[in-house]
Amino acid sequence: MTCPICKKITSQPYRPFCSARCKDVDLSKWLIGGYVIANDDETESSEVEPDCEDSDS
């Protein structure tokens, strides 16, 4: 198995990565939004109209 970050052979303590560095690089990508999971329902939620803010009248 190869590391998804640098393509080196993986190391048992860090699987599926080869080192702590590659593991941290992957975590960083998740935290900054570098990975996105596609959502088919996104178009449906964008069609919903927002609530009216002038309801105090």
mmCIF file of the N, C-alpha and C atoms, coordinates in Angstrom:
data_MODEL
# 
_entry.id   MODEL 
# 
loop_
_atom_site.group_PDB 
_atom_site.id 
_atom_site.type_symbol 
_atom_site.label_atom_id 
_atom_site.label_alt_id 
_atom_site.label_comp_id 
_atom_site.label_asym_id 
_atom_site.label_entity_id 
_atom_site.label_seq_id 
_atom_site.pdbx_PDB_ins_code 
_atom_site.Cartn_x 
_atom_site.Cartn_y 
_atom_site.Cartn_z 
_atom_site.occupancy 
_atom_site.B_iso_or_equiv 
_atom_site.pdbx_formal_charge 
_atom_site.auth_seq_id 
_atom_site.auth_comp_id 
_atom_site.auth_asym_id 
_atom_site.auth_atom_id 
_atom_site.pdbx_PDB_model_num 
ATOM 1   N N  . MET A 1 1  ? 0.849   -1.177 0.000  1.00 0.00 ? 1  MET A N  1 
ATOM 2   C CA . MET A 1 1  ? 0.000   0.000  0.000  1.00 0.00 ? 1  MET A CA 1 
ATOM 3   C C  . MET A 1 1  ? 0.893   1.238  0.000  1.00 0.00 ? 1  MET A C  1 
ATOM 4   N N  . THR A 1 2  ? 0.486   2.259  -0.759 1.00 0.00 ? 2  THR A N  1 
ATOM 5   C CA . THR A 1 2  ? 1.272   3.485  -0.824 1.00 0.00 ? 2  THR A CA 1 
ATOM 6   C C  . THR A 1 2  ? 0.552   4.632  -0.128 1.00 0.00 ? 2  THR A C  1 
ATOM 7   N N  . CYS A 1 3  ? 1.331   5.559  0.361  1.00 0.00 ? 3  CYS A N  1 
ATOM 8   C CA . CYS A 1 3  ? 0.822   6.738  1.064  1.00 0.00 ? 3  CYS A CA 1 
ATOM 9   C C  . CYS A 1 3  ? 0.041   7.609  0.071  1.00 0.00 ? 3  CYS A C  1 
ATOM 10  N N  . PRO A 1 4  ? -1.179  8.047  0.433  1.00 0.00 ? 4  PRO A N  1 
ATOM 11  C CA . PRO A 1 4  ? -1.955  8.874  -0.485 1.00 0.00 ? 4  PRO A CA 1 
ATOM 12  C C  . PRO A 1 4  ? -1.389  10.285 -0.671 1.00 0.00 ? 4  PRO A C  1 
ATOM 13  N N  . ILE A 1 5  ? -0.484  10.693 0.201  1.00 0.00 ? 5  ILE A N  1 
ATOM 14  C CA . ILE A 1 5  ? 0.097   12.036 0.106  1.00 0.00 ? 5  ILE A CA 1 
ATOM 15  C C  . ILE A 1 5  ? 1.365   12.037 -0.751 1.00 0.00 ? 5  ILE A C  1 
ATOM 16  N N  . CYS A 1 6  ? 2.341   11.170 -0.403 1.00 0.00 ? 6  CYS A N  1 
ATOM 17  C CA . CYS A 1 6  ? 3.633   11.218 -1.099 1.00 0.00 ? 6  CYS A CA 1 
ATOM 18  C C  . CYS A 1 6  ? 3.934   9.980  -1.940 1.00 0.00 ? 6  CYS A C  1 
ATOM 19  N N  . LYS A 1 7  ? 3.063   8.968  -1.889 1.00 0.00 ? 7  LYS A N  1 
ATOM 20  C CA . LYS A 1 7  ? 3.182   7.743  -2.686 1.00 0.00 ? 7  LYS A CA 1 
ATOM 21  C C  . LYS A 1 7  ? 4.309   6.809  -2.239 1.00 0.00 ? 7  LYS A C  1 
ATOM 22  N N  . LYS A 1 8  ? 4.910   7.024  -1.056 1.00 0.00 ? 8  LYS A N  1 
ATOM 23  C CA . LYS A 1 8  ? 5.905   6.103  -0.523 1.00 0.00 ? 8  LYS A CA 1 
ATOM 24  C C  . LYS A 1 8  ? 5.188   4.904  0.099  1.00 0.00 ? 8  LYS A C  1 
ATOM 25  N N  . ILE A 1 9  ? 5.928   3.861  0.425  1.00 0.00 ? 9  ILE A N  1 
ATOM 26  C CA . ILE A 1 9  ? 5.380   2.681  1.087  1.00 0.00 ? 9  ILE A CA 1 
ATOM 27  C C  . ILE A 1 9  ? 4.905   3.084  2.485  1.00 0.00 ? 9  ILE A C  1 
ATOM 28  N N  . THR A 1 10 ? 3.733   2.608  2.898  1.00 0.00 ? 10 THR A N  1 
ATOM 29  C CA . THR A 1 10 ? 3.175   2.985  4.198  1.00 0.00 ? 10 THR A CA 1 
ATOM 30  C C  . THR A 1 10 ? 3.925   2.329  5.348  1.00 0.00 ? 10 THR A C  1 
ATOM 31  N N  . SER A 1 11 ? 3.798   2.942  6.509  1.00 0.00 ? 11 SER A N  1 
ATOM 32  C CA . SER A 1 11 ? 4.396   2.429  7.727  1.00 0.00 ? 11 SER A CA 1 
ATOM 33  C C  . SER A 1 11 ? 3.274   2.016  8.664  1.00 0.00 ? 11 SER A C  1 
ATOM 34  N N  . GLN A 1 12 ? 3.404   0.874  9.303  1.00 0.00 ? 12 GLN A N  1 
ATOM 35  C CA . GLN A 1 12 ? 2.338   0.321  10.137 1.00 0.00 ? 12 GLN A CA 1 
ATOM 36  C C  . GLN A 1 12 ? 1.793   1.310  11.181 1.00 0.00 ? 12 GLN A C  1 
ATOM 37  N N  . PRO A 1 13 ? 2.631   2.034  11.924 1.00 0.00 ? 13 PRO A N  1 
ATOM 38  C CA . PRO A 1 13 ? 2.075   2.942  12.948 1.00 0.00 ? 13 PRO A CA 1 
ATOM 39  C C  . PRO A 1 13 ? 1.258   4.110  12.381 1.00 0.00 ? 13 PRO A C  1 
ATOM 40  N N  . TYR A 1 14 ? 1.483   4.458  11.117 1.00 0.00 ? 14 TYR A N  1 
ATOM 41  C CA . TYR A 1 14 ? 0.825   5.632  10.525 1.00 0.00 ? 14 TYR A CA 1 
ATOM 42  C C  . TYR A 1 14 ? -0.140  5.277  9.397  1.00 0.00 ? 14 TYR A C  1 
ATOM 43  N N  . ARG A 1 15 ? -0.463  4.003  9.219  1.00 0.00 ? 15 ARG A N  1 
ATOM 44  C CA . ARG A 1 15 ? -1.325  3.589  8.112  1.00 0.00 ? 15 ARG A CA 1 
ATOM 45  C C  . ARG A 1 15 ? -2.581  4.412  8.035  1.00 0.00 ? 15 ARG A C  1 
ATOM 46  N N  . PRO A 1 16 ? -3.014  4.851  6.896  1.00 0.00 ? 16 PRO A N  1 
ATOM 47  C CA . PRO A 1 16 ? -2.548  4.535  5.546  1.00 0.00 ? 16 PRO A CA 1 
ATOM 48  C C  . PRO A 1 16 ? -1.436  5.453  5.058  1.00 0.00 ? 16 PRO A C  1 
ATOM 49  N N  . PHE A 1 17 ? -0.803  6.179  5.962  1.00 0.00 ? 17 PHE A N  1 
ATOM 50  C CA . PHE A 1 17 ? 0.270   7.106  5.593  1.00 0.00 ? 17 PHE A CA 1 
ATOM 51  C C  . PHE A 1 17 ? 1.628   6.487  5.872  1.00 0.00 ? 17 PHE A C  1 
ATOM 52  N N  . CYS A 1 18 ? 2.698   7.157  5.416  1.00 0.00 ? 18 CYS A N  1 
ATOM 53  C CA . CYS A 1 18 ? 4.041   6.634  5.625  1.00 0.00 ? 18 CYS A CA 1 
ATOM 54  C C  . CYS A 1 18 ? 4.703   7.253  6.849  1.00 0.00 ? 18 CYS A C  1 
ATOM 55  N N  . SER A 1 19 ? 4.202   8.403  7.292  1.00 0.00 ? 19 SER A N  1 
ATOM 56  C CA . SER A 1 19 ? 4.841   9.099  8.411  1.00 0.00 ? 19 SER A CA 1 
ATOM 57  C C  . SER A 1 19 ? 3.839   10.022 9.094  1.00 0.00 ? 19 SER A C  1 
ATOM 58  N N  . ALA A 1 20 ? 4.268   10.544 10.245 1.00 0.00 ? 20 ALA A N  1 
ATOM 59  C CA . ALA A 1 20 ? 3.427   11.499 10.968 1.00 0.00 ? 20 ALA A CA 1 
ATOM 60  C C  . ALA A 1 20 ? 3.262   12.780 10.147 1.00 0.00 ? 20 ALA A C  1 
ATOM 61  N N  . ARG A 1 21 ? 4.273   13.146 9.377  1.00 0.00 ? 21 ARG A N  1 
ATOM 62  C CA . ARG A 1 21 ? 4.191   14.349 8.549  1.00 0.00 ? 21 ARG A CA 1 
ATOM 63  C C  . ARG A 1 21 ? 3.065   14.238 7.530  1.00 0.00 ? 21 ARG A C  1 
ATOM 64  N N  . CYS A 1 22 ? 3.005   13.119 6.807  1.00 0.00 ? 22 CYS A N  1 
ATOM 65  C CA . CYS A 1 22 ? 1.951   12.937 5.806  1.00 0.00 ? 22 CYS A CA 1 
ATOM 66  C C  . CYS A 1 22 ? 0.573   12.865 6.464  1.00 0.00 ? 22 CYS A C  1 
ATOM 67  N N  . LYS A 1 23 ? 0.499   12.264 7.640  1.00 0.00 ? 23 LYS A N  1 
ATOM 68  C CA . LYS A 1 23 ? -0.762  12.214 8.378  1.00 0.00 ? 23 LYS A CA 1 
ATOM 69  C C  . LYS A 1 23 ? -1.225  13.631 8.724  1.00 0.00 ? 23 LYS A C  1 
ATOM 70  N N  . ASP A 1 24 ? -0.283  14.482 9.155  1.00 0.00 ? 24 ASP A N  1 
ATOM 71  C CA . ASP A 1 24 ? -0.615  15.868 9.497  1.00 0.00 ? 24 ASP A CA 1 
ATOM 72  C C  . ASP A 1 24 ? -0.971  16.696 8.265  1.00 0.00 ? 24 ASP A C  1 
ATOM 73  N N  . VAL A 1 25 ? -0.308  16.430 7.152  1.00 0.00 ? 25 VAL A N  1 
ATOM 74  C CA . VAL A 1 25 ? -0.639  17.119 5.900  1.00 0.00 ? 25 VAL A CA 1 
ATOM 75  C C  . VAL A 1 25 ? -2.083  16.808 5.501  1.00 0.00 ? 25 VAL A C  1 
ATOM 76  N N  . ASP A 1 26 ? -2.476  15.545 5.621  1.00 0.00 ? 26 ASP A N  1 
ATOM 77  C CA . ASP A 1 26 ? -3.839  15.146 5.291  1.00 0.00 ? 26 ASP A CA 1 
ATOM 78  C C  . ASP A 1 26 ? -4.843  15.809 6.231  1.00 0.00 ? 26 ASP A C  1 
ATOM 79  N N  . LEU A 1 27 ? -4.556  15.813 7.536  1.00 0.00 ? 27 LEU A N  1 
ATOM 80  C CA . LEU A 1 27 ? -5.442  16.464 8.498  1.00 0.00 ? 27 LEU A CA 1 
ATOM 81  C C  . LEU A 1 27 ? -5.592  17.949 8.186  1.00 0.00 ? 27 LEU A C  1 
ATOM 82  N N  . SER A 1 28 ? -4.501  18.586 7.828  1.00 0.00 ? 28 SER A N  1 
ATOM 83  C CA . SER A 1 28 ? -4.533  20.006 7.479  1.00 0.00 ? 28 SER A CA 1 
ATOM 84  C C  . SER A 1 28 ? -5.440  20.264 6.279  1.00 0.00 ? 28 SER A C  1 
ATOM 85  N N  . LYS A 1 29 ? -5.373  19.384 5.286  1.00 0.00 ? 29 LYS A N  1 
ATOM 86  C CA . LYS A 1 29 ? -6.245  19.537 4.111  1.00 0.00 ? 29 LYS A CA 1 
ATOM 87  C C  . LYS A 1 29 ? -7.710  19.448 4.507  1.00 0.00 ? 29 LYS A C  1 
ATOM 88  N N  . TRP A 1 30 ? -8.047  18.524 5.407  1.00 0.00 ? 30 TRP A N  1 
ATOM 89  C CA . TRP A 1 30 ? -9.433  18.416 5.873  1.00 0.00 ? 30 TRP A CA 1 
ATOM 90  C C  . TRP A 1 30 ? -9.856  19.682 6.614  1.00 0.00 ? 30 TRP A C  1 
ATOM 91  N N  . LEU A 1 31 ? -8.974  20.210 7.475  1.00 0.00 ? 31 LEU A N  1 
ATOM 92  C CA . LEU A 1 31 ? -9.334  21.360 8.296  1.00 0.00 ? 31 LEU A CA 1 
ATOM 93  C C  . LEU A 1 31 ? -9.527  22.644 7.499  1.00 0.00 ? 31 LEU A C  1 
ATOM 94  N N  . ILE A 1 32 ? -8.760  22.817 6.413  1.00 0.00 ? 32 ILE A N  1 
ATOM 95  C CA . ILE A 1 32 ? -8.904  24.037 5.613  1.00 0.00 ? 32 ILE A CA 1 
ATOM 96  C C  . ILE A 1 32 ? -9.923  23.891 4.494  1.00 0.00 ? 32 ILE A C  1 
ATOM 97  N N  . GLY A 1 33 ? -10.562 22.724 4.408  1.00 0.00 ? 33 GLY A N  1 
ATOM 98  C CA . GLY A 1 33 ? -11.578 22.516 3.383  1.00 0.00 ? 33 GLY A CA 1 
ATOM 99  C C  . GLY A 1 33 ? -11.017 22.085 2.051  1.00 0.00 ? 33 GLY A C  1 
ATOM 100 N N  . GLY A 1 34 ? -9.847  21.509 2.046  1.00 0.00 ? 34 GLY A N  1 
ATOM 101 C CA . GLY A 1 34 ? -9.227  21.054 0.803  1.00 0.00 ? 34 GLY A CA 1 
ATOM 102 C C  . GLY A 1 34 ? -9.930  19.857 0.184  1.00 0.00 ? 34 GLY A C  1 
ATOM 103 N N  . TYR A 1 35 ? -10.617 19.086 1.008  1.00 0.00 ? 35 TYR A N  1 
ATOM 104 C CA . TYR A 1 35 ? -11.381 17.943 0.527  1.00 0.00 ? 35 TYR A CA 1 
ATOM 105 C C  . TYR A 1 35 ? -12.863 18.296 0.610  1.00 0.00 ? 35 TYR A C  1 
ATOM 106 N N  . VAL A 1 36 ? -13.611 17.934 -0.402 1.00 0.00 ? 36 VAL A N  1 
ATOM 107 C CA . VAL A 1 36 ? -15.043 18.219 -0.433 1.00 0.00 ? 36 VAL A CA 1 
ATOM 108 C C  . VAL A 1 36 ? -15.783 16.938 -0.788 1.00 0.00 ? 36 VAL A C  1 
ATOM 109 N N  . ILE A 1 37 ? -16.818 16.653 -0.038 1.00 0.00 ? 37 ILE A N  1 
ATOM 110 C CA . ILE A 1 37 ? -17.661 15.501 -0.328 1.00 0.00 ? 37 ILE A CA 1 
ATOM 111 C C  . ILE A 1 37 ? -18.866 16.014 -1.098 1.00 0.00 ? 37 ILE A C  1 
ATOM 112 N N  . ALA A 1 38 ? -19.089 15.475 -2.291 1.00 0.00 ? 38 ALA A N  1 
ATOM 113 C CA . ALA A 1 38 ? -20.188 15.930 -3.142 1.00 0.00 ? 38 ALA A CA 1 
ATOM 114 C C  . ALA A 1 38 ? -21.526 15.652 -2.465 1.00 0.00 ? 38 ALA A C  1 
ATOM 115 N N  . ASN A 1 39 ? -22.452 16.599 -2.625 1.00 0.00 ? 39 ASN A N  1 
ATOM 116 C CA . ASN A 1 39 ? -23.769 16.476 -2.027 1.00 0.00 ? 39 ASN A CA 1 
ATOM 117 C C  . ASN A 1 39 ? -24.807 16.769 -3.102 1.00 0.00 ? 39 ASN A C  1 
ATOM 118 N N  . ASP A 1 40 ? -25.567 15.756 -3.507 1.00 0.00 ? 40 ASP A N  1 
ATOM 119 C CA . ASP A 1 40 ? -26.580 15.943 -4.537 1.00 0.00 ? 40 ASP A CA 1 
ATOM 120 C C  . ASP A 1 40 ? -27.757 16.769 -4.044 1.00 0.00 ? 40 ASP A C  1 
ATOM 121 N N  . ASP A 1 41 ? -27.990 16.831 -2.740 1.00 0.00 ? 41 ASP A N  1 
ATOM 122 C CA . ASP A 1 41 ? -29.109 17.579 -2.180 1.00 0.00 ? 41 ASP A CA 1 
ATOM 123 C C  . ASP A 1 41 ? -28.831 19.074 -2.098 1.00 0.00 ? 41 ASP A C  1 
ATOM 124 N N  . GLU A 1 42 ? -27.621 19.511 -2.397 1.00 0.00 ? 42 GLU A N  1 
ATOM 125 C CA . GLU A 1 42 ? -27.254 20.918 -2.275 1.00 0.00 ? 42 GLU A CA 1 
ATOM 126 C C  . GLU A 1 42 ? -28.124 21.813 -3.155 1.00 0.00 ? 42 GLU A C  1 
ATOM 127 N N  . THR A 1 43 ? -28.467 21.382 -4.348 1.00 0.00 ? 43 THR A N  1 
ATOM 128 C CA . THR A 1 43 ? -29.278 22.206 -5.238 1.00 0.00 ? 43 THR A CA 1 
ATOM 129 C C  . THR A 1 43 ? -30.692 22.365 -4.692 1.00 0.00 ? 43 THR A C  1 
ATOM 130 N N  . GLU A 1 44 ? -31.210 21.339 -4.023 1.00 0.00 ? 44 GLU A N  1 
ATOM 131 C CA . GLU A 1 44 ? -32.546 21.440 -3.457 1.00 0.00 ? 44 GLU A CA 1 
ATOM 132 C C  . GLU A 1 44 ? -32.587 22.437 -2.311 1.00 0.00 ? 44 GLU A C  1 
ATOM 133 N N  . SER A 1 45 ? -31.574 22.467 -1.453 1.00 0.00 ? 45 SER A N  1 
ATOM 134 C CA . SER A 1 45 ? -31.567 23.373 -0.316 1.00 0.00 ? 45 SER A CA 1 
ATOM 135 C C  . SER A 1 45 ? -31.365 24.817 -0.752 1.00 0.00 ? 45 SER A C  1 
ATOM 136 N N  . SER A 1 46 ? -30.712 25.061 -1.886 1.00 0.00 ? 46 SER A N  1 
ATOM 137 C CA . SER A 1 46 ? -30.500 26.425 -2.350 1.00 0.00 ? 46 SER A CA 1 
ATOM 138 C C  . SER A 1 46 ? -31.770 27.019 -2.954 1.00 0.00 ? 46 SER A C  1 
ATOM 139 N N  . GLU A 1 47 ? -32.749 26.182 -3.272 1.00 0.00 ? 47 GLU A N  1 
ATOM 140 C CA . GLU A 1 47 ? -33.998 26.677 -3.848 1.00 0.00 ? 47 GLU A CA 1 
ATOM 141 C C  . GLU A 1 47 ? -34.985 27.155 -2.789 1.00 0.00 ? 47 GLU A C  1 
ATOM 142 N N  . VAL A 1 48 ? -34.725 26.859 -1.521 1.00 0.00 ? 48 VAL A N  1 
ATOM 143 C CA . VAL A 1 48 ? -35.617 27.269 -0.447 1.00 0.00 ? 48 VAL A CA 1 
ATOM 144 C C  . VAL A 1 48 ? -35.466 28.761 -0.217 1.00 0.00 ? 48 VAL A C  1 
ATOM 145 N N  . GLU A 1 49 ? -36.597 29.469 -0.136 1.00 0.00 ? 49 GLU A N  1 
ATOM 146 C CA . GLU A 1 49 ? -36.553 30.911 0.062  1.00 0.00 ? 49 GLU A CA 1 
ATOM 147 C C  . GLU A 1 49 ? -36.259 31.231 1.522  1.00 0.00 ? 49 GLU A C  1 
ATOM 148 N N  . PRO A 1 50 ? -35.424 32.247 1.789  1.00 0.00 ? 50 PRO A N  1 
ATOM 149 C CA . PRO A 1 50 ? -35.128 32.623 3.170  1.00 0.00 ? 50 PRO A CA 1 
ATOM 150 C C  . PRO A 1 50 ? -36.345 33.273 3.837  1.00 0.00 ? 50 PRO A C  1 
ATOM 151 N N  . ASP A 1 51 ? -36.403 33.205 5.159  1.00 0.00 ? 51 ASP A N  1 
ATOM 152 C CA . ASP A 1 51 ? -37.506 33.833 5.901  1.00 0.00 ? 51 ASP A CA 1 
ATOM 153 C C  . ASP A 1 51 ? -37.445 35.347 5.739  1.00 0.00 ? 51 ASP A C  1 
ATOM 154 N N  . CYS A 1 52 ? -38.584 35.973 5.758  1.00 0.00 ? 52 CYS A N  1 
ATOM 155 C CA . CYS A 1 52 ? -38.678 37.428 5.639  1.00 0.00 ? 52 CYS A CA 1 
ATOM 156 C C  . CYS A 1 52 ? -38.245 38.058 6.961  1.00 0.00 ? 52 CYS A C  1 
ATOM 157 N N  . GLU A 1 53 ? -37.342 39.031 6.912  1.00 0.00 ? 53 GLU A N  1 
ATOM 158 C CA . GLU A 1 53 ? -36.855 39.683 8.125  1.00 0.00 ? 53 GLU A CA 1 
ATOM 159 C C  . GLU A 1 53 ? -37.788 40.796 8.593  1.00 0.00 ? 53 GLU A C  1 
ATOM 160 N N  . ASP A 1 54 ? -38.716 41.245 7.770  1.00 0.00 ? 54 ASP A N  1 
ATOM 161 C CA . ASP A 1 54 ? -39.622 42.342 8.118  1.00 0.00 ? 54 ASP A CA 1 
ATOM 162 C C  . ASP A 1 54 ? -40.929 41.829 8.692  1.00 0.00 ? 54 ASP A C  1 
ATOM 163 N N  . SER A 1 55 ? -40.899 40.821 9.518  1.00 0.00 ? 55 SER A N  1 
ATOM 164 C CA . SER A 1 55 ? -42.129 40.242 10.052 1.00 0.00 ? 55 SER A CA 1 
ATOM 165 C C  . SER A 1 55 ? -42.650 41.025 11.257 1.00 0.00 ? 55 SER A C  1 
ATOM 166 N N  . ASP A 1 56 ? -41.953 42.083 11.712 1.00 0.00 ? 56 ASP A N  1 
ATOM 167 C CA . ASP A 1 56 ? -42.388 42.872 12.850 1.00 0.00 ? 56 ASP A CA 1 
ATOM 168 C C  . ASP A 1 56 ? -43.541 43.821 12.504 1.00 0.00 ? 56 ASP A C  1 
ATOM 169 N N  . SER A 1 57 ? -43.826 44.079 11.256 1.00 0.00 ? 57 SER A N  1 
ATOM 170 C CA . SER A 1 57 ? -44.822 45.068 10.833 1.00 0.00 ? 57 SER A CA 1 
ATOM 171 C C  . SER A 1 57 ? -46.220 44.608 11.163 1.00 0.00 ? 57 SER A C  1 
# 
